[in-house]
Amino acid sequence: MDRARAKRIAKQWMFPTETTSYMGGLEDRPVLVRSEGRTVTDSDGKEYLDFQSGQMGAALGHQHPRMTAVVENTMRSMMHSTNTMLNAPRLKLHERLGKLLPLPLSKSLFLVSGSDTIEASVDLARKATGGVDVIGFHAGLHGSTSYLTRSLSFNWERRKHSVVAPATQAIVTPYCYRCPLKLKFPSCDIQCLDTSLELADANFTTKPAAFIGEPILSAGGVIQPPEGYFKKLQEALKARGMLMIMDEAQTGLGKTGKLFGFQHEKGVSPEIIGISKHFGGGLPISAVCTTAKVARDAVKNGYFATRSHATDPLLCAAGTESLNIVEDEDMAGKAAKIETRIKGAFNKMAKEFESVGDIRGRGVLLGIEFVTDRVKKTPANAQTKMIFDYCLNKGLIFQIRGTRGLQNVIRLVPPMTTTKPELDRALSILYDAVKRASKGKRRG
Ligand SMILES: Cc1ncc(COP(=O)(O)O)c(C=O)c1O
């Protein structure tokens, strides 16, 4: 399909926000027709390195051959099934995931999307604790269902989302590069958390139920809470009878260099986690995982969560194979190596270009924040857009992210299977892009 026809269809038939929501101009972007490995191809035959892993669902690479084989086989035997009966792929996935989870997490239920896991996790925490209030990071994003998950996605402007769910409130994101309290870690002693909790305690309208957060805030601009933050938070939650829900949509299953993002901090053990994105190796399946005790307490109070397609053999078989691949092919180890290479290249660039303000994230979830000067940390939104445009033109795809008004972080999420030559190519394009966008602003 040629670009002109694609543009006409988009303008005439697509819902308007579809074409305007992400930095606008979707109808002028390439029309993708094929994907394989780390490459997507547009309708003109132009190839792009996909450093956003689709919408993060292709972190194993597009059409991983083992995924394709399992999907083809399962489609011939049983694609869909009722969730009121057991089916073999569903049971196998419960067992596979159960054995992989760090104890005391052991129980799982399956859903379809990341937003589903958040809806179900919050309800789980509420039913298990008898509380209602939920707190989350003010730069967090947890989904797009129109009521609860948008209300908890404080990084979006909540007022845009019609009615906001009650008993949801934000706490300050520990964004050390731009500390909202203008303090410095570690001498700050994580004051942002004390202040946040003091305010939350004053705001609670009921018994509180849970905190929800991403181990690394992806859409908020790849913000990595400092060492010790989650441990201190979990102690505070326990003191209030609240549960910790970790949204591992973006950080789970190897991407940060460990199986789960929360495992980077010793002594942190969330009672509930949500996994989605590449869990299905490209197909939509998600899971809520919890401890036997939380599951029991919630079920006593009438908890249940399901979707018509959540236990489809096709999706469950895909889930099991993606977990096999993550383990067999040491995806976490691969992600850690990619982190070293990309951070190494940007650390070098930071010596040359003033605009490279901060380099952060883990594994294949990395963010580079651009500024016009390093002292004032003025966000370089325009230069960041120039970098994005240049890279897209040269065949490299990623997204721009940031907290609220900021759009100055390039978020790189290459598939964990990205090869050395592919990384070299991407880094060479990025170097040229940063150089052009930094014209006249070289260091030294
Ligand atoms: C951290 C996080 N949680 C939840 C979601 C929602 O997932 P989905 O779009 O599959 O509902 C997203 C989406 O990007 C996300 O980044």
Ligand as a Chemical Component Dictionary entry (heavy atoms), coordinates in Angstrom:
data_LIG
# 
_chem_comp.id                   LIG 
_chem_comp.type                 NON-POLYMER 
_chem_comp.pdbx_formal_charge   0 
_chem_comp.three_letter_code    LIG 
# 
loop_
_chem_comp_atom.comp_id 
_chem_comp_atom.atom_id 
_chem_comp_atom.alt_atom_id 
_chem_comp_atom.type_symbol 
_chem_comp_atom.charge 
_chem_comp_atom.model_Cartn_x 
_chem_comp_atom.model_Cartn_y 
_chem_comp_atom.model_Cartn_z 
_chem_comp_atom.pdbx_ordinal 
LIG C1 C1 C 0 4.193  -0.153 32.725 1  
LIG C2 C2 C 0 2.958  -0.405 31.917 2  
LIG N1 N1 N 0 1.921  -0.996 32.501 3  
LIG C3 C3 C 0 0.790  -1.253 31.812 4  
LIG C4 C4 C 0 0.674  -0.927 30.482 5  
LIG C5 C5 C 0 -0.592 -1.230 29.726 6  
LIG O1 O1 O 0 -0.430 -2.330 28.931 7  
LIG P1 P1 P 0 -1.496 -2.631 27.755 8  
LIG O2 O2 O 0 -1.349 -1.562 26.746 9  
LIG O3 O3 O 0 -1.095 -3.991 27.285 10 
LIG O4 O4 O 0 -2.840 -2.629 28.387 11 
LIG C6 C6 C 0 1.747  -0.312 29.836 12 
LIG C7 C7 C 0 1.645  0.052  28.407 13 
LIG O5 O5 O 0 2.537  0.461  27.764 14 
LIG C8 C8 C 0 2.914  -0.047 30.567 15 
LIG O6 O6 O 0 3.959  0.550  29.999 16 
# 
loop_
_chem_comp_bond.comp_id 
_chem_comp_bond.atom_id_1 
_chem_comp_bond.atom_id_2 
_chem_comp_bond.value_order 
_chem_comp_bond.pdbx_ordinal 
LIG C1 C2 SING 1  
LIG C2 N1 SING 2  
LIG C2 C8 DOUB 3  
LIG N1 C3 DOUB 4  
LIG C3 C4 SING 5  
LIG C4 C5 SING 6  
LIG C4 C6 DOUB 7  
LIG C5 O1 SING 8  
LIG O1 P1 SING 9  
LIG P1 O2 DOUB 10 
LIG P1 O3 SING 11 
LIG P1 O4 SING 12 
LIG C6 C7 SING 13 
LIG C6 C8 SING 14 
LIG C7 O5 DOUB 15 
LIG C8 O6 SING 16 
# 
